[in-house]
Amino acid sequence: MTIRGYQKPLYILPFDHRGSFETGMFGWKGALSPEQTAQIALAKQVIYEGFESAVAHGVPKEKAGMLVDEQFGTAILRDAARKGYITACPTEKSGQEEFDFEYGEDFASHIEAFHPTFCKVLVRYNPEGDPAPNQRQAELLKRLSDYLHAANRSLFMFELLVPAEKAQLETVKGDKKAYDLKLRPQLMVQAIRQLQDAQAEPDVWKIEGLDRREDCEKIVEVARADGRDSVGCIILGRGEDDAKVLEWLTTAAGVPGFIGFAVGRTDFWQPLVLLRDNKISRDTAVDQIAHRYREFVGVFESAKKSRSLKV
């Protein structure tokens, strides 16, 4: 087993959303017209400009990364590569309950066309869920892991979501917040173990927000088990409000092994909605996105520094 891992600070601005842009941002259904595709691509260009502005105004370039899709972000991926930014590109089909490759058997050629710093997957995997789809997913993820860990491939970034099973929700009387606090952390540990046993070996785990430091510590422990000492973890924003995201960032930053975050919708959604509705200018939208991203970087860096001073 050869695992490269990633231990440097990593602050990701993810805007690889596809289905949520089509239906949530613009309310479109069905096949997109060329004009609609161009409109989404333009919205993502605004986010990219916000990212670049944040880097120009203090976010260290070597720590800043973006996650954007090929469908709407080809020009962004090309430009970012030319400028030496850290890039990540998704391989999963958008909005699927079960993981599958966006480009099917042709997945490798699409990764090689861009050679992003990270190849990212989003996977919904509950270890107590239906074993058949879990096994199918694990087999595909091992295949991708084996491919990426071959020479000169992108690093492997794994976004793990653990949606509640009906029986699990019933034990907390349908309270999703109680599920997130009492059940999800341990289920995430179990899921990571199962996926490792299936030989899916990420270099970086993207982890849903956790409220307690001890849960973050358990995630790092399992992510780095059995010689995986170089594997990193980053915390997700999950589209929550600023206050909750700041809480999660502060908690995770205090735990060695959490190297950064991936916060997307909380950064850009509201500015893009206002821009869409002609309530703010493009420059203002760019400034607001840059400001939010810089704020989250500052919070994480400050919490990490505080941790170091206490050691």
N, C-alpha and C positions, 0 to 999 in steps of 0.2 A: 504494500500500500504506500503510494507516494502522494503526500498532501502538501501543497505549496502554502496554503493559508495566506492571510493578509493581516498585518498587525499595525499598519500605519493609520493615523486618523483619517476618517472617511465620512464626509458630509454630503450625502446624496440629495439632490433635488430631482425627484421622480416625476416625470410627466409622460409615461408610456401608456396612459389610459387611452382606451380606444372606444369600447362600447359606451362607457360613461360620458365621453365627450359627445358621441353621436346622439344618445337619447337624453342624458341628463343636462348637458350644456346647451344643446341645440334642439332637442325634441324631435330628432329625425328617426325614422324607422325604415327598414329595408335597405336595398342597395343604394350607395351614395352616388350622387352625380359628380362629375369632375369639379363643378363649382363648390359643392359641399366639402369634398375632399380638400380642396384648396383652402377653404375657410378654416377647417380644423388645423391644417398645416400652418396657417398664418397665426392662429391662436397659440400654437406651440412655439412659433418663432418669438412671440412676445415673451413667453416664459424663458426661453433661451436668452433673450436680451436682458431679462431680469437677472439671470444667473451670471452673465458676463459683467453686468453692472456691479453685482455683489463682489465678484472677484476683483474688479478694478478698484473697489472702495474698501478693500481690506480682508476679504476672505482669502486665506492662502490658497493659491492655485493648486499646490501639491496635495491639498486636503479636500478640495472641492470636486464633486463629481455629479454627473447628470445621468438620468435613466430615461431614454426616449426610444420609441418604437420605429421600426423601419417604414411602416405603412404611411405615417404622417410626418416622420422626422428624418427622412433620408438626407436631406440637405443639411440638417443640423448635425447629424452624425458625421458627415463628411467634413464639415467646417470645424467641428470640435476636434476631430482627429488631427487636422492640419495645425490647429493651435495648441495641441498637446494637452488637452483636458482629459481627465479621467472620464471614460464613457462606459455605460452599461446599456445592453439591449435585450429585450425580452424574447423568449423563444416559445412561450405558451400562447395558445389560442385565447383570445379575450373572452371573459365572461363564462367560461366553462366550469361546471362543477367538478369534472374529472380532467386532469392534466392531459394535454395532447400537444404535439408540436404544431405551431402556427403554419409551418410550411411542409408538414408531413415528412416524407422520406428525404426531402430536399433540405432539411434543417441545416445540415453542415455547410452547404454552399452559401447559405444566407449569413451564417456566422462568419465565414471566411471572407465574405464580400466586405465586411466592415471591420472585422477583427477588433471588437470592442475590448476595453480593459476587462470587463466582466460580462459574462453571459448569464442572464437572470431568468429564473423560473418562478412563477407563482403557483403554489400547490395547496389545495384544500385537502387536508389529511387528518382525520380523527382516528387515533389508534384503536378505538373501540367501535369504529364504524364497520361498514360492510367490508369484509376482507377481500372480496373479489376486485373491486375497483382499487383498493389500496395496493394490492399485489400488481395490478396492471400498471398503476402509476409508478410503483417502485422499480419495475422492470425498465420502463422508459427512462426513468431518472438515472438508473445505473448506466444505461447505454450512453446518455448524455455525459455523465460524469467520466466514464471511460474515455470518451472522445475528447473532452476538454483537457483531461490530464495527460493526453499525449503531448509531444513536444510542440512548443510554440503556439499553444491554444490560449483562448481567453480564460481568465479565472472564473470560477463557478460561484454564483451568488444565488442563494436559495431563500425565497420568501415563503415562510411556512404560516399558513392559516389553519386554525383548528376550529371549524364551525361545530357548534353544539349538536349532539344527537338528541332526539326527542326525549329519550329516557334520561339523559343527563340533565336536560332542562327541567324535567319533572322533579328531580331531586332538589332543585332550588326554587320550586314553585314558579317556573317560567321567568325568573328574574335573570336577565342576561348579564347585568352587572355583577350579580352574585356568582354566576358561572365564570365570568372573567376573573374574579378574585379568588374563588374557592376551588374551581375545578380545572380551568384552562391551563394554569402553569404546569401542573403535574402531567396533564395530557400532552403538553408540548414536549416535556422531557421524554415521555414514552414514545412520542412520534419521532423525535430525533434519533433515539436509540434504534427504533425499528428501521428507519431509513438508512442509518449507518450499517446495520446488520445486512441490509439489502445492497450494500456497497455503493450507495449514493453519497459522495464525499464532497460537500461544498467547502469552498475556501472562506466564504462569509455567509453567515446565517442572518437573514432579516427577520426580526422577532416582533410580534405584535406587542404593543405597550403593556408594561407590567407595573403594578402599583407598589409592589414590595421589593425592597433590596434583596431579600433572601431568595425571592423567585428569580431575579436576575442572576444571582450567584449560582443557582442550580442549573440555569440554562448554560452558563459559561462552562460549568463543570462537565456537563454531558457533551457539549459541543467540542470540548478539548480532551475528552477521555481517550485513553489508549493510544497515546502518542500523537494526538492531534493538537499539540501545544500551540501551533501557530495559527489556528483557525480563529477568525474574528467574528464578533456579533455586532449588529447595528439595530437600533430600535426604530419601529415604525410609528408614524403619526396617525394612521387609520382614519384620516379625514376629520379628526376630532377638533374641538375648538382650541384656541390658543392656550388657555389655562391648563387644559388636560395635557396637551402636547408638552408644554413646558414642564409639567410635573413628571411626565414619563422621561423626558430628556434628563432632567436633574437626577432622577433615581438611577437611570442606567449609567450616566456618566460617572457616578460614584463607585462603579463596580469594574475592577480590572477585567479586561476581556471584551468589554463593550467599547468599541473604537469609534463609534459615531452614530449616525441616524440616517433615516430616509423619510423626509417629510415633504409631501407634495401638495395635496389638495388644500391643506391649511395655508400653504404659501400662496397659491395662485387662483383658487376657485373664485373667491369673491371679487378680486380685481378683474378677472376675465368676464364675470357676469356683468359687472358695471360697465366694462368696455363694450361688451355685446349690446347692452341697452343704451349705449351712447351717453352714459352718465359721467364718464371720465375719459380723458384722452389716452392715447396709446402710451405716451411718455409717462403719464401718471400711473398707469397700470404697471409698466416696467419698474418704476420707482417703488411701488408698493410691494411687488414681488421680491425685489432686491432687498428691501428693508426687512421683510419677514424672514427671508432666508438668512440674512446677516444676524438677525436677532436670535434665531435658533442656534446658529453657530456660536454666538457669544455666550448663550446660556450653557451650552454643552461644555465649551472650553472653560468657562468659569467654574462649573461644578467639578470638572476633571482636575482643575488646578487646586481647588479646595480639598479634593481627595488626596492629592499628592502632598499637600502641606500637613495633612493629618497623619500620614504614614511615618 
